[in-house]
Amino acid sequence: MPPPPPGSAPPPIYPMPGQMPQAYPMGRPGISMMTQFTGAALWSIILGLASILVPFLFNYVFFLLPIIGLLGGVQAIRTGRLIGGIVGIVLNIIGGVITIFALFVH
C-alpha cells in the first residue's frame, strides 16, 4: 500500500477489542457553577433575601420588591442561568407570601 499524500489526515485510531475509548470532556472548559449566580440571578436572590429578612429584622415591608425580584428570576432563566433563576424565584415567592401576610395581619 502506498503512503498517504502529504498533508492528509491520519487514519482514525480505533481501540482494541475489550478496551474502552477515551472519554470526552463533559461541558465546556472554564464554565463553573458560580456562573449560574451572576447578573439577573444574583439580583433576584438579593431582592428575595431582602424581602424575607427585612420584615423580621426592621419591621418594615417592601411592597414591590418581591415582584421586581420575580421578574429578575424570570430574566435569569431566559438568559441561561436556570439554577440561579429558580432560587431567586423561590425566594421571591416566599418574600411575597410574607409581604401579603404582613399586610393582612398587621
C-alpha positions as CSV (number, residue, x, y, z in Angstrom):
1,M,0.0,0.0,0.0
2,P,1.5,3.4,-0.9
3,P,2.0,6.0,1.7
4,P,-0.7,8.7,2.1
5,P,-0.2,12.0,0.3
6,P,1.5,14.8,2.3
7,G,-1.0,16.9,4.3
8,S,-3.7,14.3,4.5
9,A,-5.4,13.4,7.9
10,P,-4.1,10.3,9.6
11,P,-6.5,7.4,9.8
12,P,-8.7,7.2,12.9
13,I,-7.4,5.2,15.8
14,Y,-9.8,2.6,17.0
15,P,-9.5,1.0,20.4
16,M,-8.5,-2.6,20.6
17,P,-11.4,-5.0,21.3
18,G,-12.1,-5.1,25.1
19,Q,-10.7,-1.6,25.7
20,M,-12.7,1.5,26.5
21,P,-12.4,4.5,24.2
22,Q,-11.1,7.7,25.7
23,A,-13.8,9.8,27.3
24,Y,-14.8,13.2,26.0
25,P,-14.8,16.1,28.5
26,M,-18.3,16.9,29.8
27,G,-19.3,20.5,29.4
28,R,-17.3,23.5,28.2
29,P,-14.0,24.2,29.9
30,G,-13.9,27.3,32.1
31,I,-17.7,27.1,33.0
32,S,-18.3,26.7,36.7
33,M,-21.4,26.5,38.9
34,M,-20.9,30.1,40.1
35,T,-21.8,31.5,36.7
36,Q,-25.4,30.4,37.5
37,F,-25.5,33.0,40.3
38,T,-24.4,36.2,38.4
39,G,-26.3,39.0,36.8
40,A,-30.1,39.0,37.0
41,A,-30.0,35.8,39.0
42,L,-27.8,37.4,41.7
43,W,-30.1,40.4,41.9
44,S,-33.1,38.2,42.1
45,I,-31.6,36.3,45.0
46,I,-30.6,39.5,46.8
47,L,-34.1,41.0,46.4
48,G,-35.7,37.7,47.6
49,L,-33.5,37.6,50.7
50,A,-34.2,41.3,51.4
51,S,-38.0,40.7,51.1
52,I,-37.7,37.8,53.5
53,L,-35.3,39.3,56.1
54,V,-36.3,43.0,56.3
55,P,-39.8,42.4,57.7
56,F,-38.4,40.4,60.5
57,L,-35.3,42.5,61.3
58,F,-36.7,46.0,60.8
59,N,-40.5,45.6,61.0
60,Y,-40.8,47.1,57.5
61,V,-42.4,45.6,54.4
62,F,-41.3,46.3,50.8
63,F,-44.4,46.0,48.6
64,L,-42.8,45.8,45.1
65,L,-39.5,44.1,46.0
66,P,-40.7,40.5,45.6
67,I,-42.4,41.4,42.2
68,I,-39.2,43.0,40.9
69,G,-37.1,40.1,42.1
70,L,-39.5,37.6,40.5
71,L,-39.1,39.4,37.2
72,G,-35.3,39.2,37.6
73,G,-35.6,35.5,38.2
74,V,-37.5,35.0,35.0
75,Q,-35.0,37.1,33.1
76,A,-32.2,35.0,34.6
77,I,-33.8,31.8,33.4
78,R,-34.3,33.3,29.9
79,T,-30.6,34.2,29.7
80,G,-29.4,30.7,30.7
81,R,-29.0,30.9,34.4
82,L,-31.6,28.3,35.3
83,I,-30.4,27.4,38.8
84,G,-29.9,30.9,40.0
85,G,-33.2,32.0,38.4
86,I,-35.1,29.2,40.2
87,V,-33.5,30.0,43.5
88,G,-34.4,33.7,43.0
89,I,-38.0,32.9,42.1
90,V,-38.5,30.7,45.1
91,L,-37.0,33.3,47.5
92,N,-39.2,36.0,46.0
93,I,-42.4,33.9,46.2
94,I,-41.6,33.3,49.9
95,G,-40.9,37.0,50.3
96,G,-44.2,37.8,48.6
97,V,-46.1,35.5,50.9
98,I,-44.5,37.2,53.9
99,T,-45.5,40.6,52.5
100,I,-49.1,39.6,51.9
101,F,-49.3,38.0,55.3
102,A,-47.9,41.2,56.9
103,L,-50.3,43.4,55.0
104,F,-53.4,41.5,56.1
105,V,-52.4,40.6,59.7
106,H,-50.7,43.8,60.7
